[in-house]
Amino acid sequence: MIGEKVIMVRIENVTVEFQSKEASFKAVKNVNLHIQEGEVFGIVGTSGAGKSTLLRTINLLQKPTSGKVWIDEEEITDYTGKSLRSVRHTIGMIFQHFNLIHTKTVFDNVAFPMLIAGTSQETINQRVPELLALVGLSDKRDVYPSQLSGGQKQRVGIARALANSPRILLCDEPTSALDLETTNAILELLKDINRTLGITTILITHEMDVIKKICTKVAVMDQGSVVEEGEVYDIFARPKHPFTQKLVAHTLNLELPSRIVNDLKGSLIKVVYNGDKAEEPILSDVIRTFGVNINVLHGKIEYINEKPLGVLILHMDGGVTRMGEIMNYLKERTASAEVFHG
């Protein structure tokens, strides 16, 4: 069908169980995911959620105990030897701690996957400078990893992952070892690569802020299971599972000092805006319509995949006689409104 999106990665009822002498442990529990061609798909969860194990099943660095893995409508679960190596050449991987060969130059680190794949030296000599230019390291080709910053090392890792022109890019916590400024630069680079090369990108992280900046869809993992999945904007605007709600609340960081909450007279109201309503003068309308005083104590409006999402914490004076009408007015014109104090 014309316009139908291709499912590039399909994970079907995948479980990964580790066995010891004393007991067994399920790191991944019956996960099902469909990842479309060209997406930037995020998998988020706290430490021990099973996200790294799940990511490694895609290129079979970790064999599933049960279930199936499909790459572009080809089931690869039982591949070994030559057939598995062939599939892995179409999947690049970026690691949390870079995994560079310290005795090789930047040029040779990037060239290494091509040597393994049997690429000619002529092609390597042409391809490596192109990749170094893509990641902004043309002037570092002859230096060693020890001479690079963390961000530069990860750029080498990205160039290496792209060496064999993969169709899929797996990113295992690619920014967790980097500072905030470098993290943003690396995420922008990955976003540009996805946009210009069309590579399906699958990224795992424990940070919702990373998901918000780069991903189009996200799966939330907790204790080995996917508890919620959807468009990134929808997950932030309307999280359904309690664990997801907790992650979103943490990243929004709208807590008030206890001294303010304890001393307030009146009501505290949390209002969530989304879509076009985040840009409308709703508070001004409330003040004008009901003749009340509203003080904004905390809040933000940010843009996720170019769509606005706003959260405000409001204080309304005590003695308001039309609180029910005001709350109904807010609920009709926003994504949600709730009194959580007073």
N, C-alpha and C positions, 0 to 999 in steps of 0.2 A: 504494500500500500504506500502511495506517495506521501511523504511527510511523516510516516510512522517512525518513531525513534527506536534505535537499535539498543537492545540490552547488551551492554559490553561485559558485565560481570553479573553472574547469577549464583547466589549462595542459597542452597536448598537444604533445609533441615540439618544444618551442620552442627555437630557436637564434637568437642575435643575433650577427651578425658585422659588425665594423667594418673598413672598407677604407681603406687609405692608398695613396699612390703606390708605396711600397716593399713593403708586405706587407698581409695581412689578419690580423685577430685575432678569435677567438671569445670574446666576453665571457660568453655563456651557451651551454651545449652540451646540446642535446637533453633539456630538462627536462620532466618530467611531474609535475603536482601536482593533487590534488583537495582543495579546501577547502570544508568544510561550512558551511551557513548557521548563523550564531551563534557560530562558533568564534573563539578568539583564536589565530591561527596565526602562528608565528614563523619567520623565515628568518635563520639565523645564519651568519657566516663572517668571516674576516679581511678586511682591506682588499684590494680587487681580486678578491674571490671571484666577483663578478658579481651580488650580491644586489640592489643598487640598480637595475641594468639590468633584472633580472627583474621587480622590483616595478613599474617603469615600463611594462612590457609589458601590465600588467593594465588600465590605462586608456589604453593606446596612446600615451602620451607617447613611448614607444620602440616602433616597429614591429618585430615579429619578422622576421628574415631568412627563417625557415621555421618551420612549426608553426602551431598554432591556439590562440586564446584564446576561452573561452566564459564568459559571465556569465549565470547562472541559465538554463542550457540554450539560450542564444542565442549563436551564434558571431558575434563582433564583429571578427575579425581584419582584415577588409578595409573596415570602416566608415570613412567620411569625412564631412565636412560636417555636415549636420543630424542624421543618424543617430548619428554619433560624439558630437556635443554632447549629444544626448539621453541616451546611455549615461553620459557623464561627469557629468551632473547627479545620477546615482545613486551616484557614487563620490566620497567626500571624501578629501582628502589632507593630511597633516600633514608638515611639512618639518623637517629638522635645524636649519636656521638661521632658522626662523620665517617668512621671506618676507612680512613685513608691509609695508604701504604707509606710510612714515614721515610723509607729509604728511596722512594721514587719521587721525581719532580712532578709538578702539577700536570705537565704535558703527559707524562707516562701514567699518572693515575687515571686521567681521563681516557687514555688510549687502552688501558688494561682490558676492559670488557670487549673491545673490538679485537684485540689479539686473541682472546679466548674463543671468540666467535669465528676466527679464521679470516678476518678482514685483511685485505692487502695493505702493505705499508704505504703505498701511494694514496689509497683512500684515507688511511689514518692521518697522514700528513696534511690532507685537505680538510678532513672533518674536525679534528681537534681544535685548530684555530677558530673555526666557525662557532664551535661550542663555547670556547673561552670568551669570544666576543659577545655571545648571547648572554652570558652570566656576568659580564663586565670585568673579566680577569685577563684580558689580552696581554697585559704587561707582567703577568705572574707565571708565564708558561715554564720558565726554567728554575723557579724557586722550589723549595721543599716545604712540606706542610708545617714544619716547626717555625717557619718564618711568616706564617699567615695568622690573621685574627680568626676568631671563631666564625664570624660571618663569612669571611673569605673561604674558610675550610668547607662550610656548608655549600657555598657556590660551586666549589670544585666537586662536591658530592652530587650536586644537581647536574652539572655538566656530564659527570661520569654516568649518572642514571639515564641520561638522554643519548648516550653514545651510540647505541644500536637502534636508534629511531623507534623507541617503544610506542605501543598504542595505549599502554596503561602505565601510570606513574603511582607507585605506592610510597607514601610519606609517613614514616614511623616517628611521631613526635619531632618533626624537623626543626622546631624552634625552641624546644624546652631548655636547651643549653645556652640560649642566647639572651642578651639584654633586650629591653623593650624596643629601642630604636632599630637594632639589627633585626629583631623579629619582624617588625613592620616591613623592612626592606626585603627580607626573604619572602614574606607572604605576597608582597607586590610582584616580586619576580615570578613566583609560582603562578600567580593569577595571570600575568602577561604570557607565560609559557602556555598555559591552558587556552588562553584566548587566541594566541597567534598560531599555535601548532595543533590545537584541537585534541590534545591528549586527555583521555579520561583520567582524572586525578582523584585518588582516594587517600584521605589524610586522617590520621588519628591524633588525638590530643586530649588532655585533661582540662583544657581551658576553653570556656564558652566564647571568650573574646576572639580567639583564633577562628573558631567556627563562624562567628559573626562577620569577620573581615574577608573571608575568602570563599566559603562554601555556599552552594546553592541548595543542597539537601543535607540532612543530618540524621544519623541514627544514634539514639542515646542508649548506652549500655550500663547495666547495673548487675553485678554478681553473675556475669556470664550470659545474661539475656538482654535482648533488645527490648526496652520497655516503651519506647516511643520513636516514631520515625516520621519525617515529613519535610516540607519546605522550611528552610532556616527561618524565614520571616514568621511563618505560622507557629513554629516551635517557640520563638521568643514572645510573640504576641499572645498566644493562647496555649501555653503548656498544659497538658492534661494529666500526666502521671506525676505523683507527688515528688519523685526523685528529680524529674525534669524541672518542676516548679522550684525546687530547692536550688538547682544549678543556675537557673535563670535569675532567681532572686539574688543569688550571690554575685553574679556578674553585674547586675544593675546597681547593687550596693547603695540602697536608699534608706539605710538605717539612720535613725535620729538619735542624738545623745539622750541618755535617760533623763538628764536634768531638764531638757526641754519637754519631754513627754510628761514627766511627773508634775511640772509646774503649770501645764496648760489648762485653761478652762475653756470648755467647748468641745468640739469634735475634730478628730483627724480623719481625713478622707483620702483614700488612694484611688487615683483615676488613671486608667490606661487608655491611651488613644492609639488608633492605628489607621493606616491608609490616609486618605485625604483629610479625615477629621483631625489628624494631628496638626494640621496647618490652619485650622479654623479658630476664630476668636471665641471659643466656647465659654471660657471663664468670664470674659467681659460681658457676654450675654447673660450669664447667671447673675452677676452683680447688678446689672441694669434691670433685669426682669424681677428679681426678688428683693432688691434693696439690701443686700447683705454685704458684710465685709469678709473678704477671703484673703488669706495670707499664704503665699507659696513658700513652704519650708524646705522643700527638696524636690529635685526633679531633673529630667533631661529629655531632649528629643534627639534621637539618632536615626541614621539611615542605614537600613539593612537591605542589601541588593536594590538600592536606590528607592526603597519605600520607607516612609517615615514611621517611627514607633516612638511614642512618648509616654512617660510615666511621671506623674506629679503626686507629691504629698502636700495636701492642703490643710490649713487650719481654719475652721469656721467658728466664729464667736459663740459663746454660750447664749442661751435665751432665744435662739432662732426658732420661730413658731411654725415655719413651713418646711421643716427638714425633710419630711416625706416627699413633698412636691419637688424640692430641690434635688433629692437623690434620684427620683424618677426622671427628672429633666436631664441630669447628667448621664444616667444609664441609657436613655434614648439616643444621646448624641455622642457617646463614646463607646469603646469596646467593653469597658467595665468600670464600675464605681462602687466602692464599699467603704463603710465606716469601720475603722479598726481600732478606734479609741474614742471614748466619750459617749 
